[in-house]
Amino acid sequence: MDQTPSPAAAARPRLNVLLAGPRGFCAGVDRAIKIVEEAIRRYGAPVYVRHEIVHNRFVVERLERQGAVFVEELDEVPDDAPVVFSAHGVPKSVPREAERRKLFYLDATCPLVSKVHREAEHHFARGRHILLIGHAGHPEVIGTMGQLPEGAVTLVEDEAQARDVAVPEDRPLAFITQTTLSVDDTAGIVAALRARFPGIHAPAKEDICYATTNRQAAVKAIAPRVALMVVVGAPNSSNSLRLVEVAERAGCPRAVMVQRGRDLDPGIAEGLGAIGVTAGASAPEVLVEEVLARLAERFELAIEEVVVAEERITFKLPAALQA
C-alpha cells in the first residue's frame, strides 16, 4: 500500500496530540442515558426527564429526538407519563411528590452520588451536623442537601469559608463532598476544616468519584507536556470545568473548553508542537472525534494516548428495567 502522503497532507504542519485516558463517559453517566433510552423503548414516547439527564447538550438533544422531554419540575409532567430523575440526584421531596401523584418514576441518580446521600443520612442519624463541600446551586448539591431537614447541612465552597463557617456548638461535625470537585481544591478545604475541627468525622471512603479523580490525573500527566489543553465538555458541567482548572494549575499555559468540534478554531494550535485533548465525564467519545477531525482539517495529527487508569466499573439498571 502506498504510504506517500497526498500533497494536501504534506502541506499541513504536524501537530502532536496527547489524548487523555480515561476521558468522556463514566459508568454513572452511561447508566443514566441507558435508563432514558430503555424507558422510551419499553413505555414509548414521550418519557419525561426532570432536569438534564447529564450536563451535555449533544446527549440531551439526541435523547429528545428519541422521545425524551426534559422539564425542570414535576408539575410539568402529565399524570400518565413516566418520569426519570437525572444522574445528579434529587431532594427527597421530588420522589415524595411523584408518589403523591402516583407517577411512575425511574431514579437515574449515579450510585456514587447515592452513596453520599446515605452518608449524610448516617451522620444525621448520629446527631452530627454536616458540612457539605461543593458548589452552590449545582443539582448534585441541591439533591444532597435535600436528603435531610433544612438546617442539617451547611455548604462550604472554599477554604475561606472553611475557616469562617458557623457551626452548631452543641453537636459533633462531619463532612461530605460533591462527587465532581477538584481533588486538589477539596484537599485544601478538608485540611482547613480538620485544622479548625480536629474531631470532624470524614467519609469512610473518598466521596469524589473514581471517574473525576482519573480524568484529573490524566490531565495532570499531560499538562506539563503541552502548550494547550482542549477539554470537550459543557459550561454547566462541574467535572468538565474542573478539568480546565486542573490543566492550568498543572503547568499547561492555556486550557479551553469546547462543546463540539465546530466550536474549536484550529488556529489556536498554530505554531504549537503539542496539545492535549480530554473530555468531561458527560461528553461522549463522538465529540472527541469531532474535535480531532476539526484539528485534522489544518494539521497532520500524530496522536499519543496517555492512559493513567483502566476503568471497568459498570452499574446495573433499576430493577424495573431489568425484567
C-alpha positions as CSV (number, residue, x, y, z in Angstrom):
1,M,0.0,0.0,0.0
2,D,1.4,3.4,-0.9
3,Q,2.2,5.3,2.3
4,T,3.2,8.5,0.5
5,P,1.2,11.4,1.9
6,S,-1.0,13.4,-0.5
7,P,0.2,16.9,-1.5
8,A,-2.5,18.3,0.7
9,A,-1.5,16.3,3.7
10,A,2.2,17.1,3.1
11,A,1.4,20.8,3.2
12,R,-0.2,20.6,6.6
13,P,2.0,21.2,9.6
14,R,2.4,18.3,12.1
15,L,0.7,18.6,15.5
16,N,1.2,16.1,18.3
17,V,-2.0,15.4,20.2
18,L,-1.8,13.8,23.6
19,L,-5.2,12.1,24.2
20,A,-6.2,11.7,27.8
21,G,-7.2,8.3,29.1
22,P,-9.6,7.9,30.7
23,R,-11.8,10.6,29.2
24,G,-15.5,11.0,28.5
25,F,-18.4,8.9,29.7
26,C,-18.2,7.4,33.2
27,A,-20.3,4.5,34.4
28,G,-22.9,6.7,36.1
29,V,-23.5,8.8,33.0
30,D,-23.7,5.7,30.8
31,R,-26.2,4.1,33.2
32,A,-28.4,7.3,33.3
33,I,-28.5,7.6,29.5
34,K,-29.4,3.9,29.1
35,I,-32.2,4.3,31.7
36,V,-33.8,7.0,29.5
37,E,-33.3,5.0,26.3
38,E,-34.7,1.8,27.8
39,A,-37.7,3.6,29.3
40,I,-38.5,5.1,25.8
41,R,-38.2,1.6,24.3
42,R,-40.4,-0.1,26.9
43,Y,-43.0,2.5,27.6
44,G,-43.0,4.6,24.4
45,A,-42.5,8.3,23.9
46,P,-42.8,10.6,25.5
47,V,-40.7,9.9,28.6
48,Y,-40.2,12.9,30.8
49,V,-36.9,13.6,32.4
50,R,-36.6,16.0,35.4
51,H,-33.6,18.2,34.7
52,E,-30.9,17.4,32.1
53,I,-30.1,13.8,32.5
54,V,-26.4,14.7,32.2
55,H,-24.9,18.1,31.5
56,N,-24.3,17.8,27.8
57,R,-26.5,19.4,25.1
58,F,-25.5,16.8,22.4
59,V,-26.7,14.0,24.7
60,V,-29.9,15.8,25.7
61,E,-30.8,16.7,22.1
62,R,-30.1,13.1,20.9
63,L,-32.5,11.8,23.6
64,E,-35.1,14.4,22.7
65,R,-35.1,13.1,19.1
66,Q,-35.8,9.6,20.5
67,G,-38.8,10.9,22.6
68,A,-37.4,12.3,25.8
69,V,-39.0,15.5,27.1
70,F,-36.8,17.5,29.6
71,V,-38.5,19.5,32.3
72,E,-37.3,21.4,35.4
73,E,-40.1,20.4,37.8
74,L,-42.7,17.6,38.2
75,D,-45.6,19.9,37.7
76,E,-44.7,19.9,34.0
77,V,-45.1,16.1,33.9
78,P,-48.6,14.7,32.9
79,D,-50.2,12.2,35.4
80,D,-50.0,9.3,33.0
81,A,-46.4,9.7,31.8
82,P,-43.2,8.0,33.1
83,V,-40.5,10.3,34.5
84,V,-36.8,9.8,35.1
85,F,-34.7,11.7,37.7
86,S,-31.3,12.9,36.5
87,A,-27.9,11.4,37.3
88,H,-27.2,14.3,39.7
89,G,-29.8,13.2,42.3
90,V,-32.8,14.9,43.6
91,P,-34.1,16.1,47.0
92,K,-36.4,13.6,48.8
93,S,-39.3,16.0,48.2
94,V,-39.2,15.0,44.5
95,P,-39.9,11.3,44.7
96,R,-42.3,12.1,47.6
97,E,-44.3,14.3,45.2
98,A,-44.1,11.7,42.5
99,E,-45.6,9.1,44.8
100,R,-48.3,11.5,46.0
101,R,-49.3,12.0,42.3
102,K,-48.9,8.2,41.7
103,L,-46.4,8.9,38.9
104,F,-44.3,6.0,37.6
105,Y,-40.7,7.2,38.0
106,L,-37.2,5.8,37.5
107,D,-34.3,7.1,39.5
108,A,-31.1,7.6,37.4
109,T,-29.1,9.0,40.3
110,C,-25.5,7.9,40.0
111,P,-24.9,5.2,42.6
112,L,-21.8,7.2,43.8
113,V,-24.0,10.2,44.4
114,S,-26.5,7.9,46.2
115,K,-23.6,6.8,48.4
116,V,-23.0,10.4,49.5
117,H,-26.8,10.7,50.3
118,R,-26.6,7.6,52.5
119,E,-23.5,9.0,54.3
120,A,-25.4,12.2,55.0
121,E,-28.3,10.2,56.5
122,H,-25.9,8.1,58.5
123,H,-24.3,11.3,60.1
124,F,-27.6,12.9,60.7
125,A,-28.9,9.8,62.5
126,R,-26.0,10.0,64.8
127,G,-26.7,13.6,65.7
128,R,-23.9,15.2,63.6
129,H,-24.1,18.5,61.8
130,I,-22.9,18.0,58.3
131,L,-20.6,20.3,56.2
132,L,-21.0,19.7,52.5
133,I,-18.1,20.7,50.3
134,G,-19.5,21.7,47.0
135,H,-20.7,24.4,44.6
136,A,-23.9,26.4,45.5
137,G,-26.7,25.8,43.0
138,H,-25.3,22.7,41.4
139,P,-28.0,20.0,41.1
140,E,-26.0,17.4,43.0
141,V,-25.6,19.8,45.9
142,I,-29.3,20.7,45.9
143,G,-30.1,16.9,45.8
144,T,-27.7,16.1,48.6
145,M,-28.8,18.9,50.9
146,G,-32.4,17.9,50.2
147,Q,-32.0,14.5,51.7
148,L,-32.2,16.0,55.2
149,P,-34.3,18.6,57.0
150,E,-33.4,22.2,56.4
151,G,-30.5,23.4,58.5
152,A,-29.0,19.9,58.9
153,V,-26.4,20.6,56.2
154,T,-24.1,23.6,55.8
155,L,-22.5,24.3,52.4
156,V,-18.7,25.1,52.3
157,E,-17.4,26.2,48.9
158,D,-13.8,27.1,49.5
159,E,-11.0,27.4,52.1
160,A,-12.0,30.8,53.2
161,Q,-15.5,29.6,54.1
162,A,-14.0,26.5,55.8
163,R,-12.0,28.9,58.1
164,D,-15.1,31.0,58.9
165,V,-18.2,28.8,58.6
166,A,-20.5,29.0,61.6
167,V,-21.5,25.6,63.0
168,P,-23.6,24.5,66.0
169,E,-21.6,24.3,69.2
170,D,-23.7,21.5,70.7
171,R,-23.2,18.8,68.0
172,P,-20.3,16.8,66.6
173,L,-19.4,17.6,63.0
174,A,-19.0,15.5,59.8
175,F,-18.1,16.5,56.2
176,I,-19.1,15.0,52.9
177,T,-18.3,16.3,49.4
178,Q,-19.8,16.7,45.9
179,T,-18.5,13.9,43.7
180,T,-17.2,16.1,40.8
181,L,-14.9,18.5,42.6
182,S,-11.2,19.3,42.0
183,V,-9.2,16.8,44.1
184,D,-6.6,19.4,45.0
185,D,-9.1,22.1,45.9
186,T,-11.1,19.7,48.1
187,A,-7.9,18.6,49.9
188,G,-7.2,22.2,50.8
189,I,-10.8,22.7,52.1
190,V,-10.6,19.4,54.1
191,A,-7.3,20.4,55.6
192,A,-8.7,23.8,56.7
193,L,-11.7,22.0,58.3
194,R,-9.5,19.5,60.1
195,A,-7.3,22.2,61.4
196,R,-10.2,24.0,62.8
197,F,-12.3,21.0,63.9
198,P,-9.8,18.1,64.8
199,G,-12.7,15.8,65.7
200,I,-14.6,16.2,62.5
201,H,-15.9,12.9,61.0
202,A,-14.7,12.1,57.5
203,P,-16.2,9.8,54.8
204,A,-15.2,6.2,55.2
205,K,-14.2,6.3,51.6
206,E,-13.4,9.3,49.3
207,D,-16.6,11.0,48.0
208,I,-15.0,12.4,44.9
209,C,-15.8,9.7,42.4
210,Y,-13.2,7.5,40.7
211,A,-14.1,8.9,37.2
212,T,-13.5,12.5,38.3
213,T,-10.2,11.5,40.0
214,N,-9.0,9.5,37.0
215,R,-9.8,12.2,34.5
216,Q,-8.0,14.8,36.5
217,A,-5.0,12.5,36.9
218,A,-4.8,12.1,33.1
219,V,-4.9,15.8,32.6
220,K,-2.1,16.3,35.2
221,A,0.0,13.7,33.4
222,I,-0.4,15.6,30.0
223,A,-0.4,19.2,31.1
224,P,3.4,19.8,31.5
225,R,4.0,18.3,28.1
226,V,1.6,20.5,26.0
227,A,1.1,24.2,25.3
228,L,-2.7,23.9,25.0
229,M,-5.4,21.6,26.6
230,V,-8.7,21.2,24.8
231,V,-11.5,20.0,27.2
232,V,-14.6,18.7,25.5
233,G,-17.5,19.4,27.8
234,A,-20.3,21.8,28.8
235,P,-20.1,25.0,30.7
236,N,-22.6,23.8,33.3
237,S,-20.7,20.5,33.8
238,S,-18.8,20.7,37.1
239,N,-16.3,17.9,36.3
240,S,-15.5,19.5,32.9
241,L,-14.9,22.9,34.4
242,R,-12.5,21.3,36.9
243,L,-10.5,19.7,34.1
244,V,-9.8,23.2,32.6
245,E,-8.7,24.4,36.0
246,V,-6.6,21.3,36.7
247,A,-4.8,21.7,33.3
248,E,-3.8,25.2,34.0
249,R,-2.6,24.5,37.6
250,A,-0.6,21.5,36.4
251,G,1.5,23.6,34.1
252,C,-0.4,23.9,30.8
253,P,-0.1,27.6,29.6
254,R,-3.7,27.6,28.2
255,A,-6.8,25.4,28.5
256,V,-10.0,25.9,26.6
257,M,-13.4,24.2,26.7
258,V,-15.5,23.4,23.6
259,Q,-18.8,21.6,23.4
260,R,-18.5,20.4,19.8
261,G,-15.8,20.2,17.1
262,R,-17.3,23.0,15.2
263,D,-16.7,25.3,18.3
264,L,-13.0,24.9,18.0
265,D,-10.9,27.2,16.0
266,P,-7.9,25.1,14.8
267,G,-5.9,28.2,14.5
268,I,-5.3,28.3,18.3
269,A,-2.9,25.4,17.8
270,E,-0.9,27.1,15.1
271,G,2.8,27.0,15.9
272,L,2.4,24.7,18.9
273,G,4.3,21.5,19.0
274,A,1.8,19.5,21.1
275,I,-1.6,19.9,22.6
276,G,-3.7,17.8,24.9
277,V,-7.3,16.7,24.4
278,T,-9.7,15.3,27.0
279,A,-13.4,15.1,27.7
280,G,-15.6,15.5,30.8
281,A,-17.5,12.6,32.2
282,S,-20.7,13.6,30.5
283,A,-19.2,14.1,27.0
284,P,-19.5,11.1,24.5
285,E,-16.5,9.9,22.5
286,V,-18.1,11.1,19.3
287,L,-17.5,14.7,20.4
288,V,-13.8,14.0,20.9
289,E,-13.7,12.5,17.4
290,E,-15.3,15.7,16.1
291,V,-12.5,17.8,17.8
292,L,-9.8,15.6,16.3
293,A,-11.4,15.8,12.8
294,R,-11.6,19.6,13.2
295,L,-7.9,19.7,14.0
296,A,-7.1,17.4,11.1
297,E,-8.5,20.0,8.7
298,R,-5.4,22.1,9.4
299,F,-2.8,19.8,10.8
300,E,-1.3,16.3,10.2
301,L,-2.0,14.7,13.6
302,A,0.3,12.4,15.5
303,I,-1.9,11.0,18.3
304,E,-0.5,9.6,21.5
305,E,-2.9,8.2,24.1
306,V,-1.7,8.9,27.7
307,V,-3.5,6.3,29.9
308,V,-3.3,6.6,33.7
309,A,-6.0,4.2,34.7
310,E,-8.2,1.5,33.2
311,E,-11.9,1.8,34.1
312,R,-14.0,-1.4,34.2
313,I,-16.8,-0.3,36.5
314,T,-20.4,-0.7,35.4
315,F,-23.7,0.0,37.2
316,K,-26.9,-2.0,36.9
317,L,-30.1,-0.5,35.6
318,P,-33.0,-0.2,38.0
319,A,-34.9,-3.4,38.7
320,A,-37.9,-2.2,36.8
321,L,-35.8,-2.2,33.6
322,Q,-34.1,-5.5,34.1
323,A,-37.1,-7.8,33.8
